[in-house]
Amino acid sequence: MAKRGMSLEDKRKVMLDIIRDSQSCWLLKDLEKTGAKKGVVLQSIKDVVQSLVDDDMVNTDKVGSSHWFWAFPSEAGQKAAKKRAALEEELKSVKQRRLDAEERKQAATDQRPDSDERTATLAGLASLEVRHAHVTAELSKYQEGGAEQFEQLKTDIESAHEAANRWTDNIFQLEKWCNEKFQGESGRVKEGLKSL
């Protein structure tokens, strides 16, 4: 079995390792030479490096007419620490909003004691929600095939119109044939065709 090339993830890992391990800045042509030596296809190196830049794993800057690429190992740690701090802050905020919402819910529940009127209203609301769901399902059924059903209906109407015209033409042809065959009896021919 023939040896398969590297996957995109393998190429990304190799190129990231090259950039990080050197702890220096690189030009694209130097990355292409070094990447080719490590087994990455030369034509794909530019796209691989660009994907690393897009994912914020490698930094880039244009100096003059050259594009320089770099990524230091300490940067990854700093970015991970920043992201962790941001996620912890967001988690803290979400927990606080949850506690506030539970307190508001409890306060609202305490203010509205259960009564017969409230129970009846809630039952009415539940039945209306069921009806709404039923009507929405029925509406979506009509919307799903709406365009297709409309086109089919148009085709059926055209077909019926052509069939009616064909039968009308056939009746006139039959009337003409009968008038030619039974000359002088056109009144009886019309009477006979009307009874059809």
C-alpha positions as CSV (number, residue, x, y, z in Angstrom):
1,M,0.0,0.0,0.0
2,A,1.3,3.4,-0.9
3,K,2.4,5.8,1.8
4,R,-0.1,8.6,2.4
5,G,0.9,12.2,2.9
6,M,0.5,14.2,6.1
7,S,-2.9,15.3,7.3
8,L,-3.5,19.0,7.7
9,E,-3.2,18.7,11.5
10,D,0.1,16.9,11.2
11,K,1.4,19.7,8.8
12,R,0.2,22.3,11.3
13,K,2.0,20.6,14.2
14,V,5.2,20.3,12.2
15,M,5.2,23.9,11.1
16,L,4.2,25.2,14.6
17,D,7.1,23.1,16.1
18,I,9.5,24.6,13.5
19,I,8.5,28.1,14.4
20,R,8.3,27.7,18.1
21,D,11.5,25.6,18.6
22,S,13.7,28.0,16.7
23,Q,12.5,30.9,18.9
24,S,13.2,33.4,16.1
25,C,11.4,35.1,13.3
26,W,11.0,33.5,9.9
27,L,10.4,34.5,6.3
28,L,7.9,32.5,4.3
29,K,10.6,31.2,1.9
30,D,12.7,30.0,4.8
31,L,9.7,28.3,6.3
32,E,9.0,26.6,3.0
33,K,12.6,25.2,2.8
34,T,12.6,24.0,6.4
35,G,9.1,22.6,6.2
36,A,9.9,20.7,3.0
37,K,12.9,19.1,4.7
38,K,10.6,18.0,7.5
39,G,8.2,16.3,5.1
40,V,5.5,19.0,4.5
41,V,4.6,19.4,0.8
42,L,6.1,22.7,-0.4
43,Q,2.9,23.9,-2.1
44,S,0.8,23.6,1.1
45,I,3.2,25.4,3.5
46,K,1.8,28.9,2.8
47,D,-1.8,27.7,3.5
48,V,-0.7,25.8,6.6
49,V,1.1,28.8,8.0
50,Q,-1.8,31.1,7.1
51,S,-4.2,28.8,9.0
52,L,-1.9,29.0,12.1
53,V,-2.0,32.8,11.8
54,D,-5.8,32.7,11.5
55,D,-6.0,30.6,14.6
56,D,-3.8,33.1,16.5
57,M,-1.1,30.4,17.1
58,V,1.5,32.2,15.0
59,N,2.1,36.0,14.8
60,T,2.8,37.8,11.6
61,D,3.9,41.3,10.7
62,K,4.9,43.0,7.4
63,V,8.3,44.7,7.5
64,G,9.0,46.5,4.2
65,S,7.9,44.0,1.5
66,S,8.6,40.9,3.7
67,H,6.2,39.0,5.9
68,W,7.7,37.7,9.1
69,F,6.3,34.9,11.2
70,W,7.0,34.0,14.8
71,A,5.6,32.2,17.8
72,F,7.4,31.9,21.1
73,P,6.6,29.1,23.6
74,S,5.9,31.6,26.4
75,E,3.2,33.2,24.3
76,A,1.1,30.1,24.2
77,G,1.2,29.9,28.0
78,Q,0.3,33.6,28.3
79,K,-2.6,33.2,25.9
80,A,-3.9,30.2,27.8
81,A,-3.6,32.0,31.1
82,K,-5.6,35.0,29.7
83,K,-8.2,32.7,28.2
84,R,-8.5,30.9,31.5
85,A,-8.9,34.1,33.4
86,A,-11.5,35.3,31.0
87,L,-13.4,32.1,31.2
88,E,-13.3,32.1,35.0
89,E,-14.6,35.6,35.1
90,E,-17.4,34.7,32.7
91,L,-18.2,31.6,34.9
92,K,-18.4,33.8,38.0
93,S,-20.7,36.2,36.1
94,V,-23.0,33.4,34.9
95,K,-23.2,32.0,38.4
96,Q,-24.2,35.4,39.8
97,R,-26.9,35.8,37.2
98,R,-28.2,32.4,38.0
99,L,-28.4,33.2,41.7
100,D,-30.2,36.5,40.9
101,A,-32.7,34.7,38.6
102,E,-33.4,32.1,41.3
103,E,-34.0,34.8,43.9
104,R,-36.3,36.7,41.5
105,K,-38.2,33.4,40.8
106,Q,-38.6,32.7,44.5
107,A,-39.8,36.2,45.2
108,A,-42.3,36.0,42.4
109,T,-43.5,32.6,43.6
110,D,-43.9,34.0,47.1
111,Q,-45.9,37.0,45.8
112,R,-48.3,34.8,43.8
113,P,-50.0,32.2,46.0
114,D,-51.9,29.5,44.3
115,S,-55.6,30.2,43.9
116,D,-58.4,28.6,41.9
117,E,-58.4,31.5,39.4
118,R,-54.6,31.2,38.9
119,T,-54.9,27.4,38.4
120,A,-57.7,27.8,35.9
121,T,-55.7,30.5,34.0
122,L,-52.6,28.3,33.9
123,A,-54.7,25.3,32.6
124,G,-56.2,27.6,29.9
125,L,-52.7,28.7,29.0
126,A,-51.5,25.1,28.7
127,S,-54.4,24.2,26.4
128,L,-53.7,27.3,24.3
129,E,-50.1,26.3,24.0
130,V,-51.1,22.8,22.9
131,R,-53.4,24.4,20.3
132,H,-50.7,26.7,19.2
133,A,-48.3,23.8,18.7
134,H,-50.9,21.9,16.7
135,V,-51.6,24.9,14.5
136,T,-47.9,25.6,14.0
137,A,-47.3,22.0,13.0
138,E,-50.2,22.2,10.5
139,L,-48.8,25.4,9.1
140,S,-45.4,24.0,8.7
141,K,-46.9,21.0,6.9
142,Y,-48.4,23.4,4.4
143,Q,-45.2,25.5,4.2
144,E,-42.9,22.5,3.6
145,G,-44.4,21.5,0.2
146,G,-45.9,24.9,-0.6
147,A,-43.8,25.7,-3.7
148,E,-43.7,22.1,-4.9
149,Q,-47.5,21.7,-4.4
150,F,-48.1,25.0,-6.2
151,E,-46.0,23.9,-9.1
152,Q,-47.7,20.5,-9.2
153,L,-51.1,22.3,-9.2
154,K,-50.0,24.6,-12.0
155,T,-48.9,21.5,-14.0
156,D,-52.2,19.7,-13.3
157,I,-54.2,22.8,-14.4
158,E,-52.3,23.1,-17.7
159,S,-52.8,19.4,-18.3
160,A,-56.6,19.6,-17.6
161,H,-56.8,22.6,-19.8
162,E,-55.1,20.8,-22.7
163,A,-57.3,17.8,-22.2
164,A,-60.5,20.0,-22.3
165,N,-59.3,21.6,-25.5
166,R,-58.5,18.2,-27.0
167,W,-62.0,16.9,-26.3
168,T,-63.6,20.1,-27.6
169,D,-61.6,19.7,-30.8
170,N,-62.6,16.0,-31.0
171,I,-66.3,16.9,-30.6
172,F,-66.0,19.5,-33.4
173,Q,-64.2,17.1,-35.6
174,L,-66.9,14.4,-35.0
175,E,-69.6,17.0,-35.7
176,K,-67.9,18.0,-39.0
177,W,-67.5,14.3,-40.0
178,C,-71.1,13.6,-39.2
179,N,-72.3,16.6,-41.2
180,E,-70.3,15.4,-44.2
181,K,-71.5,11.9,-43.8
182,F,-75.1,12.7,-43.1
183,Q,-75.7,15.8,-45.3
184,G,-78.9,17.7,-44.5
185,E,-79.2,16.1,-41.1
186,S,-77.1,18.7,-39.2
187,G,-79.9,19.5,-36.8
188,R,-80.2,15.8,-35.8
189,V,-76.4,15.6,-35.6
190,K,-76.3,18.5,-33.1
191,E,-79.1,17.0,-31.1
192,G,-77.3,13.7,-30.9
193,L,-73.9,15.3,-29.9
194,K,-75.6,17.3,-27.2
195,S,-76.9,14.1,-25.6
196,L,-73.4,12.9,-25.2
